[in-house]
């Protein structure tokens, strides 16, 4: 999302495809622009893109990020409560 008047990027939705599903890696609205419905607008635009690809989509969100979780749920995402995530960073 861009504020043309200010020439400012206010938010972004970045996705990648692994051949099986889309991953919504980064979804954000700058703090000064939050609470104005822009996240929902960007979310619906992202869902339109997702719909046109035909792929299922995965998003990860920190368990304490309640505003993001509420937005994703409004957009139709659901949580798998029986999954654990494993990661290795020191390769």
MARBA-3410 file (N, C-alpha, C, O; in Angstrom, 1 decimal):
91
0.8,-1.2,0.0,0.0,0.0,0.0,0.9,1.2,0.0,1.9,1.3,0.8 ~ 0.6,2.2,-0.9,1.4,3.4,-1.0,0.5,4.6,-0.8,-0.6,4.7,-1.4 ~ 0.9,5.5,0.0,0.3,6.8,0.1,1.0,7.7,-1.0,2.1,8.2,-0.8 ~ 0.3,7.9,-2.1,0.8,8.6,-3.3,1.2,10.0,-2.9,2.2,10.6,-3.4 ~ 0.3,10.7,-2.1,0.6,12.1,-1.7,1.9,12.2,-1.0,2.6,13.2,-1.2
2.2,11.3,-0.1,3.4,11.4,0.7,4.5,10.6,0.1,5.7,10.6,0.6 ~ 4.3,9.8,-1.0,5.3,8.9,-1.6,5.9,8.0,-0.5,7.1,7.9,-0.4 ~ 5.0,7.3,0.2,5.4,6.5,1.4,4.7,5.1,1.2,3.5,5.0,1.0 ~ 5.5,4.1,1.4,5.0,2.7,1.5,4.5,2.6,2.9,5.2,2.6,3.9 ~ 3.2,2.4,3.0,2.5,2.3,4.3,2.4,0.8,4.8,2.3,0.6,6.0
2.4,-0.1,3.9,2.3,-1.5,4.3,2.7,-2.4,3.1,2.8,-2.0,2.0 ~ 2.9,-3.7,3.5,3.2,-4.7,2.4,2.7,-6.1,2.8,2.5,-6.4,3.9 ~ 2.6,-6.9,1.8,2.2,-8.2,1.9,3.2,-9.0,1.0,3.1,-8.9,-0.3 ~ 4.1,-9.8,1.6,5.1,-10.5,0.8,4.8,-12.0,0.9,4.8,-12.6,2.0 ~ 4.7,-12.7,-0.3,4.4,-14.1,-0.3,5.4,-14.8,-1.2,6.0,-14.2,-2.2
5.7,-16.1,-0.9,6.5,-16.9,-1.8,5.7,-18.2,-2.0,4.8,-18.6,-1.3 ~ 6.1,-18.9,-3.1,5.4,-20.2,-3.5,6.5,-21.3,-3.5,7.6,-21.1,-4.1 ~ 6.2,-22.4,-2.8,7.1,-23.5,-2.9,6.7,-24.6,-3.8,7.2,-25.7,-3.8 ~ 5.7,-24.3,-4.6,5.2,-25.3,-5.6,4.0,-26.1,-5.0,3.3,-26.8,-5.8 ~ 3.8,-26.0,-3.7,2.7,-26.7,-3.0,1.7,-25.7,-2.4,0.5,-25.9,-2.4
2.3,-24.6,-1.8,1.4,-23.6,-1.1,2.2,-22.3,-1.1,3.4,-22.2,-1.3 ~ 1.4,-21.3,-0.9,1.9,-19.9,-0.7,2.2,-19.7,0.7,1.5,-20.2,1.6 ~ 3.3,-19.0,1.0,3.6,-18.6,2.4,3.5,-17.1,2.5,4.2,-16.4,1.7 ~ 2.7,-16.6,3.4,2.6,-15.2,3.6,3.6,-14.9,4.7,3.4,-15.1,5.9 ~ 4.8,-14.4,4.3,5.9,-14.2,5.2,5.8,-12.9,6.0,6.0,-12.9,7.2
5.6,-11.9,5.3,5.5,-10.6,6.0,4.3,-9.9,5.6,4.0,-9.7,4.4 ~ 3.5,-9.4,6.5,2.3,-8.7,6.3,2.3,-7.6,7.3,2.3,-7.8,8.5 ~ 2.4,-6.3,6.9,2.5,-5.2,7.9,1.9,-3.9,7.4,1.9,-3.7,6.2 ~ 1.5,-3.1,8.3,1.2,-1.7,8.1,2.0,-0.9,9.1,2.1,-1.3,10.2 ~ 2.6,0.2,8.6,3.4,1.0,9.4,2.6,1.5,10.7,1.4,1.7,10.5
3.2,1.5,11.8,2.5,1.9,13.1,1.6,3.1,13.0,0.5,3.2,13.5 ~ 2.1,4.2,12.3,1.3,5.4,12.2,0.0,5.3,11.4,-0.9,6.1,11.5 ~ -0.1,4.2,10.6,-1.2,4.0,9.8,-2.1,2.8,10.2,-3.1,2.5,9.6 ~ -1.7,2.2,11.3,-2.5,1.1,11.9,-3.8,1.6,12.5,-3.9,2.8,12.9 ~ -4.8,0.8,12.6,-6.1,1.2,13.2,-7.0,1.9,12.2,-8.0,2.5,12.7
-6.7,2.0,10.9,-7.5,2.8,10.0,-8.1,1.9,8.9,-8.7,2.4,7.9 ~ -8.1,0.6,9.1,-8.7,-0.4,8.2,-7.8,-0.7,7.0,-8.2,-1.5,6.2 ~ -6.5,-0.2,7.0,-5.6,-0.5,5.9,-5.2,-2.0,5.9,-5.0,-2.6,4.9 ~ -5.0,-2.6,7.1,-4.6,-4.0,7.2,-5.7,-4.9,6.6,-5.4,-5.8,5.9 ~ -6.9,-4.6,6.8,-8.0,-5.3,6.3,-8.1,-5.1,4.7,-8.3,-6.1,4.0
-7.9,-3.9,4.3,-7.8,-3.7,2.8,-6.7,-4.4,2.2,-6.9,-5.1,1.1 ~ -5.5,-4.4,2.8,-4.4,-5.1,2.2,-4.6,-6.6,2.3,-4.2,-7.4,1.4 ~ -5.2,-7.0,3.4,-5.6,-8.5,3.5,-6.5,-9.0,2.4,-6.3,-10.0,1.9 ~ -7.5,-8.2,2.1,-8.5,-8.6,1.1,-7.8,-8.6,-0.3,-8.1,-9.4,-1.1 ~ -6.9,-7.6,-0.5,-6.2,-7.6,-1.8,-5.3,-8.8,-1.9,-5.1,-9.4,-3.0
-4.6,-9.2,-0.8,-3.8,-10.4,-0.7,-4.6,-11.6,-1.0,-4.2,-12.5,-1.7 ~ -5.8,-11.7,-0.4,-6.6,-12.9,-0.6,-7.1,-13.0,-2.1,-7.2,-14.1,-2.6 ~ -7.3,-11.8,-2.7,-7.7,-11.9,-4.1,-6.5,-12.4,-5.0,-6.7,-13.2,-5.9 ~ -5.3,-12.0,-4.7,-4.1,-12.6,-5.3,-4.0,-14.1,-5.1,-3.8,-14.9,-6.0 ~ -4.2,-14.5,-3.8,-4.1,-15.9,-3.4,-5.2,-16.7,-4.2,-4.9,-17.8,-4.7
-6.4,-16.2,-4.2,-7.5,-16.9,-4.9,-7.2,-17.1,-6.3,-7.5,-18.2,-6.9 ~ -6.6,-16.1,-7.0,-6.2,-16.3,-8.4,-5.1,-17.3,-8.6,-5.0,-17.8,-9.8 ~ -4.3,-17.6,-7.6,-3.3,-18.6,-7.8,-3.8,-20.0,-7.6,-3.3,-21.0,-8.2 ~ -4.9,-20.2,-6.8,-5.4,-21.5,-6.5,-4.7,-22.3,-5.5,-5.0,-23.4,-5.2 ~ -3.7,-21.7,-4.8,-2.9,-22.4,-3.8,-3.4,-22.1,-2.4,-3.9,-21.0,-2.1
-3.3,-23.1,-1.6,-3.6,-22.9,-0.1,-2.5,-22.0,0.4,-1.4,-21.9,-0.2 ~ -2.7,-21.3,1.5,-1.8,-20.3,2.0,-1.5,-20.5,3.5,-2.4,-20.8,4.2 ~ -0.3,-20.4,3.9,0.1,-20.5,5.3,0.7,-19.2,5.8,1.5,-18.5,5.0 ~ 0.4,-18.8,7.0,0.9,-17.6,7.6,1.3,-18.0,9.0,0.6,-18.8,9.7 ~ 2.4,-17.6,9.5,2.8,-17.8,10.9,2.8,-16.5,11.6,3.2,-15.4,11.1
2.3,-16.5,12.9,2.2,-15.3,13.7,2.6,-15.6,15.1,2.2,-16.7,15.6 ~ 3.2,-14.7,15.7,3.6,-15.0,17.1,2.4,-15.1,18.0,1.4,-14.3,17.8 ~ 2.4,-16.0,18.9,1.2,-16.3,19.7,0.7,-15.1,20.5,-0.4,-15.0,20.9 ~ 1.6,-14.1,20.8,1.2,-13.0,21.6,0.8,-11.8,20.7,0.4,-10.7,21.2 ~ 0.8,-11.9,19.4,0.5,-10.8,18.5,-1.1,-10.9,18.2,-1.5,-11.3,17.2
-1.8,-10.5,19.2,-3.3,-10.6,19.2,-3.9,-9.9,18.1,-4.8,-10.4,17.4 ~ -3.5,-8.6,17.8,-4.1,-7.9,16.7,-3.9,-8.6,15.3,-4.9,-8.6,14.5 ~ -2.8,-9.1,15.1,-2.5,-9.8,13.8,-3.4,-11.1,13.8,-4.0,-11.4,12.7 ~ -3.4,-11.8,14.9,-4.2,-13.1,14.9,-5.7,-12.8,14.6,-6.3,-13.5,13.9 ~ -6.2,-11.7,15.2,-7.6,-11.3,15.0,-7.8,-11.0,13.5,-8.9,-11.4,12.9
-6.9,-10.2,12.9,-7.0,-9.9,11.5,-7.0,-11.1,10.6,-7.9,-11.3,9.8 ~ -6.1,-12.0,10.9,-6.0,-13.2,10.0,-7.3,-14.1,10.2,-7.7,-14.6,9.2 ~ -7.8,-14.1,11.4,-9.1,-14.9,11.6,-10.2,-14.2,10.8,-11.0,-14.9,10.2 ~ -10.3,-12.9,10.8,-11.3,-12.2,10.1,-11.2,-12.4,8.6,-12.2,-12.5,7.9 ~ -9.9,-12.7,8.1,-9.7,-12.9,6.7,-9.9,-14.4,6.4,-9.8,-14.8,5.2
-10.3,-15.2,7.4,-10.6,-16.6,7.1,-9.5,-17.6,7.4,-9.7,-18.8,7.2 ~ -8.4,-17.2,7.9,-7.3,-18.1,8.3,-7.7,-18.8,9.6,-8.4,-18.2,10.4 ~ -7.2,-20.0,9.8,-7.5,-20.7,11.1,-6.2,-21.3,11.6,-5.2,-21.4,10.9 ~ -6.2,-21.6,12.9,-5.0,-22.0,13.6,-5.0,-23.5,13.7,-6.0,-24.1,14.1 ~ -3.9,-24.2,13.5,-3.7,-25.6,13.8,-3.2,-25.7,15.2,-2.1,-25.3,15.5
-4.0,-26.1,16.1,-3.6,-26.2,17.5,-2.8,-27.4,17.8,-2.2,-27.5,18.9 ~ -2.7,-28.4,16.9,-2.0,-29.6,17.2,-0.6,-29.7,16.5,-0.1,-30.8,16.4 ~ -0.1,-28.6,16.1,1.2,-28.5,15.4,2.2,-27.8,16.2,1.9,-26.8,16.9 ~ 3.4,-28.3,16.2,4.6,-27.7,16.7,5.5,-27.3,15.6,5.5,-27.9,14.6 ~ 6.2,-26.2,15.7,7.1,-25.7,14.7,8.5,-25.9,15.2,8.9,-25.6,16.3
9.3,-26.5,14.3,10.7,-26.8,14.6,11.6,-26.0,13.7,11.3,-25.8,12.5 ~ 12.7,-25.5,14.2,13.5,-24.6,13.4,15.0,-24.9,13.8,15.3,-25.2,15.0 ~ 15.9,-24.7,12.9,17.3,-24.8,13.1,18.0,-23.6,12.5,17.9,-23.4,11.3 ~ 18.6,-22.8,13.3,19.2,-21.6,12.8,20.7,-21.6,12.7,21.3,-20.9,11.9 ~ 21.4,-22.5,13.4,22.9,-22.6,13.4,23.4,-23.7,12.4,23.9,-24.7,12.9
23.2,-23.5,11.2,23.6,-24.5,10.2,25.0,-24.2,9.7,25.6,-24.9,8.9
END
